[in-house]
Amino acid sequence: MDPSPSLSERPATGKRDAMTSDAARPEARSPRGFIDRRARDLAAERQILVAVSEVYERYGFEALDTGAFEYADALGKFLPDADRPNEGVFALTDDDDQWLALRYDLTAPLARFAAENWDSLPKPFRRYAFGPVWRNEKPGPGRYRQFVQCDADTVGSARPEADAEIIGMAVEGLEAAGLPAGAAVVKINNRKLLNGLMTAAGVTSEGQKLAVLRAVDKLDRLGPDGVRLLLGEGRKDESGDFTKGAGLTGSAAERVLAFTAAGGGGRGETLDRLSSVIGGSAEGDEGLAELAAIDAALSALGVGAERAAFDPSVVRGLEYYTGAVFEAELLLPTTDDRGQAVRFGSIGGGGRYDDLVARFTGERTPATGFSFGVTRLAAALKAAGRDLAADARGPVVVLVLDQDRMADYFAVVGELRAAGITAEVYLGTSGMRPQMKYADRRLSPVAVILGGDEFAAGTVTLKDLDLGRALASGVADNAAWRAERPGQMTLPRSDLVAAVRGIVAALPSGAGA
């Protein structure tokens, strides 16, 4: 605590502060790509994490927390090939001259942990984790260099049912976080189907395969006609820039488009359509069999196609995933800060990655998982009109009207806290009006007023701040609720806790600040 007076309280001396005259003041600014989040944002994220953690633990997944730093050479795709590994990660050297880097996701640390502790772990190893991750990338709208992720993974099982359980758990977790049933769908594909498609389309080179997959990944944005051009000779965009295509023949391009259009309807129907497009290739048939097993397990879990659907157009992690891939898409209509309709799109994803642990052990270890950005999901819910922090409120504020009775005010706040009510004593030096303004800015539900009259009479006055905010936000139509809530009341001191609890508990849904 700084005991020095505030700038406004310091006497005028006619001289500049020595600190400001001796050195230039630094500009108060947050680094690009990093954001400050106050209590409302943090409360929304905490609510998501608590709800999702309960689901994951009910499925038998254990919590795991790894450190913020990993050795840079353990981070997979960001393995340094120069003296300084500064591409994609924030890195520094330890005192033993080894490069450390802030983790860019929660999966690479899991792979390292599993490899390091494999002999002592139960197999398969089922864990979930959440925490901040950091990416040294160019920031942009909605794209930050630090954000909170939540992952769940199974390491050590090659069964398609392990993928199905992750998908079912993701569906239930997103709904527990605040999305009603039908507000999102997990779209599922399999990299083996894509490889089978390449074989059926006559694609042999890795470069051509990559071009085909990138074209398919643009289906949502460009539509079938735009993707058809990218599968062929290429496409010129509105600015005149030309993107070279994959160079497929017309019939091969149509086969790829037929593959991407095979989704829709029930999962079994999609499998039948896919079989007619890619059936016959060994890897494609293997992918179809895995999806059939996933379908059976999801059906047994009660997860229908409206919540988890097969979608051949889903392309994720071209060099990362080895089998099933899945992506959660928000279906609710969303708007931006100006009220304009926007498409939010993906709110999470994952899949099977059987090669990650092998980077450490040399032995292929099957693994599958799902990840979502907690910050992004909270933003998606807010954009869909389901702000989890909409009813968040601050503490009850006990106003200080007699500086000589601070002990009495602290006795009041102690009584409220002992009853489980969040409360604070105003610790500034302002008068009653600024204190009320302070309480309002703190989103306090009620202000406790104890002045000379109240102390003498053994009473307390309560100012219902929630009522004012609720009336201002349109709850004035609820005449019955309004009639039961006087804006201010004076009551016996012994009734304080019960009265405050009643005000806090009685706010109608959606009426909070």
VOGU-3710 file (C-alpha; in Angstrom, 3 decimals, decimal comma):
1> mdpspslser> 0,000/0,000/0,000  1,257/3,474/-0,874  0,685/5,779/2,124  1,435/8,935/0,138  -1,468/11,283/-0,644  -3,079/11,231/-4,058  -2,087/13,842/-6,623  -5,300/15,764/-5,958  -4,521/15,876/-2,217  -0,929/17,066/-2,496
11> patgkrdamt> -0,302/20,730/-1,694  0,603/22,963/-4,634  4,340/23,762/-4,429  4,885/25,440/-7,783  7,548/22,850/-8,529  7,316/19,820/-10,774  7,479/16,444/-9,112  11,099/15,298/-9,072  10,147/11,991/-10,593  8,592/13,645/-13,644
21> sdaarpears> 11,380/16,181/-14,086  14,280/13,769/-13,835  13,049/11,257/-16,382  10,464/11,008/-19,117  7,256/9,334/-18,061  6,571/5,996/-19,754  3,392/5,787/-21,791  0,749/3,639/-20,112  -0,070/1,100/-22,810  -0,724/-2,626/-23,042
31> prgfidrrar> 1,441/-4,662/-25,436  -0,089/-5,404/-28,831  -2,174/-8,555/-28,764  -2,603/-8,548/-24,985  -5,786/-7,380/-23,286  -6,788/-6,388/-19,779  -9,888/-8,115/-18,453  -11,936/-6,935/-15,514  -14,153/-8,866/-13,130  -17,127/-9,302/-15,502
41> dlaaerqilv> -15,010/-10,961/-18,217  -13,186/-13,112/-15,695  -16,464/-14,161/-14,084  -17,803/-15,345/-17,443  -14,669/-17,392/-18,119  -14,683/-18,833/-14,601  -18,317/-19,873/-15,037  -17,428/-21,704/-18,259  -14,439/-23,457/-16,728  -16,342/-24,618/-13,643
51> avsevyeryg> -19,202/-26,003/-15,736  -16,959/-27,742/-18,271  -14,641/-29,158/-15,598  -17,615/-30,813/-13,892  -18,554/-32,508/-17,176  -15,002/-33,671/-17,899  -14,552/-35,087/-14,413  -17,885/-36,883/-14,644  -16,499/-38,594/-17,754  -13,518/-39,778/-15,700
61> fealdtgafe> -10,888/-37,292/-16,907  -8,374/-36,051/-14,351  -7,107/-32,494/-14,121  -3,488/-31,776/-15,057  -1,558/-28,524/-14,918  1,798/-28,184/-16,637  4,090/-25,181/-16,400  3,827/-22,109/-18,582  7,277/-22,762/-20,059  8,524/-25,735/-22,051
71> yadalgkflp> 11,906/-26,343/-23,625  11,674/-24,865/-27,104  12,725/-28,080/-28,839  9,724/-29,854/-27,271  7,159/-27,646/-28,989  6,720/-29,591/-32,207  6,002/-27,319/-35,144  7,909/-24,461/-33,467  11,116/-26,475/-33,154  13,814/-23,838/-33,698
81> dadrpnegvf> 16,047/-24,063/-36,743  17,938/-20,844/-35,983  19,906/-19,371/-33,126  16,773/-17,774/-31,699  13,450/-19,689/-31,790  11,292/-16,579/-32,145  8,897/-17,791/-34,838  5,492/-18,344/-33,306  6,554/-18,470/-29,657  7,934/-16,163/-26,977
91> altddddqwl> 11,317/-17,591/-26,009  14,261/-16,873/-23,733  17,432/-18,639/-22,619  17,719/-20,291/-19,218  20,846/-20,014/-17,091  22,117/-23,243/-18,680  21,817/-21,709/-22,177  18,805/-23,843/-23,131  15,914/-22,126/-24,868  12,633/-21,947/-22,966
101> alrydltapl> 9,375/-20,916/-24,629  5,932/-20,041/-23,318  3,525/-22,830/-24,288  1,481/-22,060/-27,419  -1,144/-24,725/-26,632  -1,873/-27,387/-24,005  -1,330/-30,433/-26,219  2,427/-30,189/-26,732  2,996/-30,055/-22,937  0,709/-33,101/-22,597
111> arfaaenwds> 2,796/-35,040/-25,122  5,956/-34,171/-23,216  4,365/-35,090/-19,874  3,054/-38,408/-21,216  6,422/-39,347/-22,689  8,250/-38,369/-19,506  5,894/-40,251/-17,159  4,532/-43,020/-19,381  5,652/-45,932/-17,216  3,778/-44,645/-14,156
121> lpkpfrryaf> 0,599/-43,441/-15,894  -2,653/-45,407/-16,165  -3,163/-46,373/-19,792  -4,986/-44,943/-21,543  -4,272/-41,655/-19,796  -7,298/-39,339/-19,688  -6,699/-35,763/-18,692  -8,172/-32,286/-19,067  -6,388/-28,975/-18,610  -7,046/-25,276/-18,845
131> gpvwrnekpg> -4,913/-22,174/-18,635  -3,333/-19,341/-20,614  -1,339/-19,975/-23,777  0,847/-17,550/-25,706  1,478/-17,131/-29,438  3,992/-14,787/-30,993  1,788/-14,014/-33,974  0,455/-10,857/-35,567  -2,561/-9,761/-33,517  -5,844/-8,719/-35,101
141> pgryrqfvqc> -9,551/-8,336/-34,329  -10,460/-11,142/-31,937  -6,958/-12,605/-32,304  -4,806/-12,266/-29,212  -1,291/-13,277/-28,265  -2,480/-14,585/-24,911  -5,749/-16,393/-24,312  -7,225/-19,179/-22,172  -7,641/-22,675/-23,609  -9,422/-25,744/-22,247
151> dadtvgsarp> -8,407/-29,208/-23,510  -9,430/-32,800/-22,917  -7,385/-35,688/-24,329  -7,083/-39,461/-24,205  -3,560/-40,791/-24,767  -2,985/-44,495/-25,361  -6,189/-45,657/-27,065  -6,483/-46,244/-30,808  -10,164/-47,190/-30,597  -12,605/-44,983/-32,550
161> eadaeiigma> -14,775/-45,056/-29,447  -12,143/-42,883/-27,741  -12,789/-40,275/-30,448  -16,549/-40,676/-29,962  -16,277/-40,138/-26,210  -14,240/-36,969/-26,720  -16,879/-35,710/-29,170  -19,778/-36,558/-26,857  -17,993/-34,925/-23,951  -17,316/-31,806/-26,055
171> vegleaaglp> -21,009/-31,571/-26,939  -22,058/-31,866/-23,315  -19,322/-29,508/-22,144  -20,333/-26,751/-24,558  -23,960/-27,073/-23,499  -22,968/-26,956/-19,830  -20,967/-23,804/-20,576  -24,113/-21,981/-21,662  -25,039/-23,127/-25,174  -28,540/-24,624/-25,358
181> agaavvkinn> -29,009/-27,898/-27,204  -28,984/-27,224/-30,946  -26,983/-24,004/-30,606  -23,807/-25,693/-31,837  -22,901/-28,778/-33,816  -19,669/-30,770/-33,808  -18,777/-31,574/-37,418  -16,732/-34,749/-37,892  -14,496/-35,974/-40,702  -11,559/-38,375/-41,007
191> rkllnglmta> -8,166/-37,685/-42,557  -8,163/-41,240/-43,913  -11,243/-40,382/-45,962  -9,408/-37,398/-47,373  -6,425/-39,584/-48,238  -8,768/-42,107/-49,853  -10,329/-39,272/-51,830  -6,899/-38,274/-53,130  -6,294/-41,816/-54,307  -9,691/-41,945/-56,025
201> agvtsegqkl> -9,048/-38,549/-57,667  -5,602/-39,597/-58,927  -3,679/-37,179/-56,708  -0,202/-38,489/-55,980  2,168/-35,627/-55,114  2,209/-34,058/-51,664  2,100/-30,564/-53,159  -1,037/-31,322/-55,155  -2,635/-33,009/-52,142  -1,985/-29,918/-50,027
211> avlravdkld> -3,494/-27,692/-52,726  -6,645/-29,834/-52,833  -7,068/-29,756/-49,057  -6,564/-25,986/-48,951  -9,174/-25,570/-51,658  -11,662/-27,715/-49,721  -10,968/-25,683/-46,580  -12,265/-22,567/-48,409  -15,653/-24,100/-49,214  -17,566/-22,059/-46,626
221> rlgpdgvrll> -16,093/-18,807/-47,905  -15,986/-19,378/-51,675  -18,742/-21,913/-52,259  -18,588/-24,834/-54,742  -17,896/-22,634/-57,794  -14,908/-20,935/-56,181  -13,502/-24,238/-54,909  -13,989/-25,784/-58,371  -11,688/-23,110/-59,816  -9,072/-23,719/-57,090
231> lgegrkdesg> -9,203/-27,456/-57,772  -8,559/-26,766/-61,452  -6,263/-24,161/-62,974  -6,785/-21,487/-60,336  -8,903/-18,521/-59,285  -8,688/-14,745/-59,612  -10,238/-12,877/-56,668  -12,044/-9,529/-56,654  -8,778/-7,614/-56,349  -7,345/-9,318/-59,406
241> dftkgagltg> -4,876/-11,507/-57,480  -4,545/-14,982/-58,949  -4,239/-18,147/-56,825  -2,796/-21,127/-58,656  -5,046/-24,178/-58,500  -4,404/-27,838/-57,730  -4,464/-28,771/-61,429  -7,043/-31,570/-61,205  -8,916/-32,760/-64,251  -12,574/-31,839/-64,506
251> saaervlaft> -13,786/-35,289/-63,486  -11,385/-35,421/-60,512  -12,511/-31,980/-59,349  -16,156/-33,076/-59,533  -15,317/-36,156/-57,458  -13,801/-33,924/-54,777  -16,868/-31,656/-54,788  -19,164/-34,686/-54,575  -17,172/-35,786/-51,531  -17,585/-32,401/-49,805
261> aaggggrget> -21,328/-32,421/-50,591  -21,916/-35,879/-49,092  -22,782/-34,498/-45,668  -26,236/-33,633/-44,362  -28,951/-35,719/-42,777  -28,195/-38,651/-40,524  -24,699/-39,978/-39,955  -25,554/-43,323/-41,541  -26,837/-41,614/-44,693  -23,627/-39,613/-44,955
271> ldrlssvigg> -21,544/-42,789/-44,655  -23,521/-44,366/-47,516  -22,905/-41,364/-49,766  -19,213/-41,252/-48,860  -18,832/-44,936/-49,610  -20,072/-44,391/-53,157  -17,488/-41,637/-53,698  -14,325/-43,116/-52,164  -15,134/-46,758/-51,476  -12,516/-49,155/-52,744
281> saegdeglae> -9,354/-47,464/-51,485  -7,876/-49,267/-48,491  -7,312/-46,116/-46,441  -10,720/-44,697/-47,371  -12,468/-47,902/-46,299  -10,551/-47,800/-43,008  -11,755/-44,240/-42,422  -15,339/-45,253/-43,183  -15,117/-48,104/-40,667  -13,800/-45,734/-37,995
291> laaidaalsa> -16,636/-43,276/-38,613  -19,154/-46,129/-38,414  -17,756/-47,065/-34,976  -17,909/-43,421/-33,878  -21,521/-43,249/-35,057  -22,458/-46,348/-33,040  -20,814/-45,031/-29,876  -22,355/-41,562/-30,207  -25,785/-43,105/-30,761  -25,314/-45,196/-27,608
301> lgvgaeraaf> -24,429/-42,005/-25,713  -27,617/-40,349/-26,977  -25,794/-37,836/-29,179  -27,787/-37,383/-32,385  -26,786/-35,897/-35,725  -28,216/-32,521/-34,746  -25,432/-32,264/-32,150  -22,619/-34,221/-33,847  -22,749/-34,688/-37,619  -20,439/-36,157/-40,247
311> dpsvvrgley> -19,228/-33,384/-42,560  -16,638/-34,279/-45,244  -15,791/-30,619/-45,815  -14,055/-30,294/-42,425  -10,288/-29,973/-42,933  -8,059/-29,392/-39,905  -4,342/-29,597/-39,183  -3,039/-30,708/-42,550  0,210/-32,031/-41,055  -1,008/-32,783/-37,539
321> ytgavfeael> -4,057/-35,026/-37,407  -3,904/-38,676/-38,416  -7,528/-39,887/-38,198  -10,813/-38,414/-37,030  -11,040/-34,622/-37,018  -13,834/-32,531/-35,559  -14,830/-28,896/-35,343  -17,526/-27,254/-33,197  -19,507/-24,609/-35,059  -21,797/-22,055/-33,426
331> llpttddrgq> -25,279/-22,066/-34,999  -26,827/-19,211/-33,028  -27,198/-15,878/-34,862  -24,555/-13,455/-33,638  -23,988/-9,712/-33,848  -20,966/-7,480/-33,377  -20,663/-4,489/-31,053  -22,565/-2,345/-33,584  -25,457/-4,787/-33,807  -24,473/-6,020/-37,266
341> avrfgsiggg> -24,986/-9,711/-38,050  -21,715/-11,657/-38,158  -20,788/-15,288/-38,660  -18,849/-16,510/-35,628  -17,999/-19,939/-37,032  -15,734/-22,334/-35,172  -15,649/-22,281/-31,367  -13,433/-25,348/-30,853  -11,985/-28,389/-32,500  -9,730/-31,395/-32,275
351> gryddlvarf> -9,079/-34,847/-33,580  -6,784/-37,833/-33,518  -3,038/-37,228/-33,457  -1,029/-40,448/-33,208  2,435/-39,054/-33,906  2,946/-36,370/-31,268  4,237/-38,457/-28,350  6,445/-40,370/-30,777  8,554/-37,225/-31,186  9,955/-38,039/-27,742
361> tgertpatgf> 9,777/-41,839/-27,606  10,186/-42,954/-31,224  7,118/-45,161/-30,768  3,706/-44,262/-32,167  1,276/-43,553/-29,331  -2,392/-43,055/-30,246  -4,071/-39,941/-28,876  -7,213/-37,911/-29,441  -8,541/-34,683/-27,968  -10,713/-31,581/-28,181
371> sfgvtrlaaa> -9,804/-27,981/-27,409  -11,675/-24,710/-27,238  -10,705/-21,153/-26,456  -12,454/-20,091/-23,271  -12,140/-16,402/-24,127  -13,524/-17,058/-27,611  -16,456/-19,099/-26,298  -17,356/-16,342/-23,829  -17,210/-13,849/-26,713  -19,385/-16,144/-28,848
381> lkaagrdlaa> -22,008/-16,414/-26,113  -22,018/-12,650/-25,701  -22,343/-12,131/-29,475  -25,334/-14,494/-29,421  -27,045/-12,457/-26,710  -26,131/-14,878/-23,914  -23,613/-12,837/-21,956  -22,680/-14,967/-18,942  -21,624/-11,849/-17,071  -24,849/-9,939/-17,789
391> dargpvvvlv> -26,101/-10,369/-14,221  -22,711/-10,089/-12,559  -22,692/-7,746/-9,589  -20,124/-6,430/-7,199  -20,088/-6,395/-3,414  -22,543/-4,822/-1,021  -20,968/-1,474/-0,087  -21,104/-0,193/3,489  -20,950/3,591/3,320  -18,827/5,496/5,833
401> ldqdrmadyf> -20,595/8,604/7,122  -18,723/8,987/10,410  -14,959/8,567/10,235  -14,789/8,042/14,013  -16,909/4,887/13,824  -14,802/2,815/11,417  -14,778/-0,092/13,893  -18,590/-0,164/13,774  -18,592/-0,218/9,973  -16,124/-3,081/9,957
411> avvgelraag> -18,332/-4,958/12,414  -21,200/-4,580/9,914  -19,175/-5,792/6,959  -17,835/-8,686/9,028  -21,395/-9,744/9,851  -22,361/-9,692/6,166  -19,301/-11,663/5,120  -19,874/-14,230/7,864  -23,326/-14,771/6,347  -21,767/-15,511/2,964
421> itaevylgts> -22,546/-12,089/1,440  -19,827/-10,354/-0,566  -19,310/-6,964/1,045  -16,810/-4,155/1,560  -16,426/-0,965/3,594  -15,834/2,190/1,548  -12,220/3,134/2,274  -11,989/6,474/0,514  -12,483/9,894/2,088  -15,352/11,279/-0,016
431> gmrpqmkyad> -18,844/12,241/1,067  -22,092/10,355/0,654  -22,857/11,254/-2,966  -19,446/10,118/-4,329  -19,754/6,980/-2,189  -23,092/6,167/-3,825  -21,513/6,736/-7,228  -18,687/4,412/-6,217  -21,174/1,713/-5,196  -22,987/2,058/-8,509
441> rrlspvavil> -19,741/1,742/-10,480  -18,933/-1,359/-8,468  -22,292/-2,792/-9,616  -23,237/-3,179/-5,971  -26,726/-4,630/-5,391  -27,274/-2,570/-2,241  -25,645/0,226/-0,267  -25,723/0,034/3,544  -26,179/3,469/5,158  -25,327/4,003/8,830
451> ggdefaagtv> -25,165/7,599/10,027  -25,741/9,322/13,326  -29,519/8,834/13,209  -29,229/5,122/12,483  -26,632/4,548/15,187  -28,772/6,395/17,737  -31,944/4,515/16,821  -30,363/1,081/16,398  -31,469/0,959/12,751  -29,876/0,673/9,331
461> tlkdldlgra> -30,920/2,147/5,960  -30,566/0,098/2,779  -30,500/1,617/-0,722  -31,576/-0,905/-3,360  -29,217/-0,168/-6,268  -30,334/-3,200/-8,277  -33,842/-1,755/-8,412  -32,679/1,413/-10,095  -30,621/-0,483/-12,647  -33,467/-2,900/-13,325
471> lasgvadnaa> -35,973/-0,088/-13,891  -33,519/1,626/-16,225  -33,096/-1,578/-18,267  -36,797/-2,145/-18,876  -37,974/-4,228/-15,943  -40,399/-1,400/-15,080  -43,148/-3,443/-16,736  -42,934/-5,997/-13,935  -45,290/-4,099/-11,643  -45,593/-6,872/-9,050
481> wraerpgqmt> -41,851/-7,185/-8,651  -41,431/-3,407/-8,478  -44,166/-3,042/-5,862  -42,433/-5,532/-3,587  -39,096/-3,655/-3,702  -38,976/-0,233/-2,108  -35,978/1,687/-3,365  -34,890/2,543/0,170  -35,839/1,096/3,530  -34,936/1,684/7,161
491> lprsdlvaav> -35,169/-1,325/9,436  -33,878/-2,622/12,777  -30,171/-3,273/12,808  -30,847/-6,919/13,716  -32,657/-7,425/10,386  -29,687/-6,291/8,266  -28,458/-9,663/7,018  -31,896/-11,033/6,143  -32,884/-7,840/4,305  -29,659/-7,659/2,289
501> rgivaalpsg> -29,911/-11,342/1,398  -33,471/-10,769/0,208  -32,442/-7,934/-2,096  -29,551/-9,904/-3,539  -31,676/-13,006/-4,158  -34,769/-11,297/-5,617  -33,375/-9,684/-8,776  -35,345/-10,930/-11,810  -33,370/-12,806/-14,486  -31,858/-10,441/-17,028
511> aga> -32,361/-7,333/-14,901  -28,805/-6,991/-13,663  -26,228/-4,590/-14,951
//
